[in-house]
């Protein structure tokens, strides 16, 4: 009896339930245009240092802009016009309009006008790369604007969560896609490889959801977060899209699809908002080479006369300006197409250019001086913005010359010192100092480190560091002009000393006892103001003959008394 009554009640209520369900589905569809949100979170890409990007190497050399975006403000555009323009975009992915999309469009066209100028300039180089990767996977080309909101087209962008590159991959995701991420190479920053992997990832996401709005949202926050939101939204998962699960997503992900729509709008309709069209001042045509040797950007730069900044822009995946190629693993190097043939012709010259400075240290003995140059991660900063002169501060202590009596030492430039002053101090020529340090001008900066090959002892300056280590390179030697009798006398006095390489535990008293001289004589020979010694440093020791001669004079004076 009870079952019969229950069946009759459900039957009577069925039409009302169907109507309610129809009304709910209608509301879900209307969310695309009626949804609102007063707590919009802007992405990190909106906070890029736009001025720095404007002054970047590519923007200064390949993009032509004007200041129209400054002189003329944004035009007042009503919602209807924007809605019509979005509808006209030739896209497969839906571009609905609502108040959230409008807010992001205003952020670009009103408060981010200068940033849009940069994005337009960089897009001349990056968009063809993205389009090619998407086309190969058969994906909608409008997805090329995802890196605009992910990284503001900065291949070196790193989020607060550790995502990096144009497409902002986390390390774990990159490893899963077969991208290499080490201290020297980060293929998340490689425009070609990262675009290829991003296209495949987007294709997999679309095959999972069969809806581009959900696939794009999952690209941002991960499939697990989207799946959780779909479950919380209820109903048939196949009927859900981004807008139906909007309120169940995190604030950061909620703005992702609206921001993608806004990026498509502004990158197509920027002239309608008085933002200057960006033109290429000259085409940047590139080609690739496979490198199986360890090569530093400065070696390529010096031989082929290519700015290091250009190599960094074209090859951001090499984090320390070094290509760690080997027989087992080759790496792709991107160069301006006209330089590829020059590289092939000069390959040996490039590998051998200052090879010791960039060689990897494979063995070491206690007390050995470093023979290779230090590597630093590429942060996108330019060491010498005025020219392409290598940073000599990083030059290590070089080996002594193969010419007997000569040593290669390092001099730290003091305030007010000129090239001529330093040359006179070590009895060498200014031109030799410029040649040894690859200087293109006479100007020096305080604290700069210079390599100098000289026979002059280094005790006169406490800013010198020298090591008596075996010769590895032969440096050009400047022959000083003949000296007067007075100067030759000084030279003989200077030659009546020996050198001692300090070890751990050495002190002035033990050295004086060992060599039979006084502490004051050692300090005087080295112009020392304190008794402090540093292990590894080489100091001068006066000869015993000199000290014995002085002791005889003292004894004679005592006898006379």
Order of alpha helices (4+ residues) and beta strands (2+ residues): alpha-alpha-alpha-beta-alpha-alpha-alpha-alpha-alpha-alpha-alpha-alpha-alpha-alpha-beta-beta-beta-alpha-alpha-beta-beta-alpha-alpha-alpha-beta-alpha-alpha-beta-beta-alpha-beta-alpha-alpha-beta-alpha
